[in-house]
Amino acid sequence: MTRDIAAARMKHARVQLLTLLNRMYPTPLLVRTLYRVMVSMDEAYEPDLLRKDAHYLKQKGYVEFVDDRLGGADVFMDKCLSLTASGKEIADRTQTDPALEI
């Protein structure tokens, strides 16, 4: 049961990230700003979780680090994250991803 709760929290956090990015679409958001908003919703959320969630969503093709195309920021919290077209469809719920369904 604990594993199910942890999985649901992880999915919820990833959906929240997509939702936050969708609100500002097409404008990218600073990772530091995303972290502050996530912590305001869940005080237990940590920077390492954000790093894992952002990289997971990037591997799925739902987000991209905009500054990577320009050489990239050295510090993770200084990077800019943006939705891709696929991520927009998931955030708008016009497409589904079983791995993100809660």
C-alpha positions as CSV (number, residue, x, y, z in Angstrom):
1,M,0.0,0.0,0.0
2,T,2.9,2.4,0.8
3,R,4.3,1.7,-2.7
4,D,0.9,2.7,-4.2
5,I,0.8,6.0,-2.3
6,A,4.4,6.8,-3.3
7,A,3.6,6.1,-7.0
8,A,0.4,8.3,-6.8
9,R,2.4,11.1,-5.2
10,M,5.0,10.9,-8.0
11,K,2.4,10.9,-10.7
12,H,0.6,13.8,-9.1
13,A,3.8,15.9,-8.9
14,R,4.6,15.2,-12.6
15,V,1.1,16.2,-13.6
16,Q,1.4,19.3,-11.5
17,L,4.6,20.3,-13.3
18,L,2.9,19.9,-16.6
19,T,0.0,21.9,-15.4
20,L,2.2,24.7,-14.2
21,L,4.1,24.8,-17.5
22,N,0.8,24.8,-19.4
23,R,-0.4,27.9,-17.6
24,M,2.5,29.8,-18.9
25,Y,2.7,28.1,-22.3
26,P,4.6,28.9,-24.6
27,T,6.8,30.9,-22.1
28,P,9.4,28.7,-20.4
29,L,9.7,28.9,-16.7
30,L,12.9,29.0,-14.6
31,V,13.3,25.7,-12.7
32,R,13.9,27.7,-9.5
33,T,10.4,29.2,-9.9
34,L,8.8,25.8,-10.6
35,Y,10.4,24.4,-7.4
36,R,9.1,27.3,-5.3
37,V,5.6,26.6,-6.5
38,M,5.9,22.9,-6.0
39,V,7.1,23.4,-2.5
40,S,4.1,25.7,-1.8
41,M,1.8,22.7,-2.7
42,D,3.9,20.0,-1.0
43,E,6.5,21.0,1.7
44,A,8.2,17.6,1.4
45,Y,9.0,18.1,-2.3
46,E,12.8,18.4,-2.7
47,P,15.1,19.7,-5.5
48,D,16.3,16.1,-6.2
49,L,12.7,15.1,-6.9
50,L,12.2,18.0,-9.2
51,R,15.4,17.0,-11.1
52,K,14.1,13.4,-11.5
53,D,10.7,14.5,-12.5
54,A,12.0,17.1,-15.0
55,H,14.3,14.5,-16.6
56,Y,11.6,11.9,-16.7
57,L,9.3,14.3,-18.5
58,K,12.1,15.3,-20.8
59,Q,12.8,11.7,-21.7
60,K,9.0,11.2,-22.4
61,G,9.3,14.2,-24.8
62,Y,6.9,16.4,-22.8
63,V,9.3,19.1,-21.7
64,E,12.6,20.5,-22.9
65,F,15.3,22.6,-21.3
66,V,15.2,25.6,-23.6
67,D,18.6,26.9,-22.6
68,D,20.2,23.6,-23.6
69,R,19.8,24.7,-27.2
70,L,21.8,27.8,-26.3
71,G,24.6,26.1,-24.5
72,G,22.7,25.5,-21.2
73,A,23.0,26.8,-17.7
74,D,25.5,25.0,-15.5
75,V,23.2,25.0,-12.4
76,F,20.0,22.9,-12.7
77,M,17.9,25.5,-10.8
78,D,19.0,28.2,-13.3
79,K,17.7,26.2,-16.3
80,C,14.5,27.1,-18.2
81,L,11.9,24.4,-18.8
82,S,9.2,24.6,-21.4
83,L,6.4,22.3,-22.6
84,T,6.8,20.6,-26.0
85,A,3.8,20.1,-28.3
86,S,3.4,16.6,-26.9
87,G,3.5,17.9,-23.4
88,K,0.9,20.5,-24.2
89,E,-1.5,17.7,-25.4
90,I,-1.0,15.8,-22.2
91,A,-1.4,18.9,-20.1
92,D,-4.6,19.8,-22.0
93,R,-5.8,16.2,-21.7
94,T,-6.3,15.8,-25.4
95,Q,-3.9,12.9,-25.3
96,T,-3.4,10.4,-22.4
97,D,-0.4,8.8,-20.9
98,P,-1.1,5.8,-18.6
99,A,2.1,6.6,-16.7
100,L,0.7,9.9,-15.7
101,E,-2.9,9.0,-14.9
102,I,-3.8,9.3,-11.3
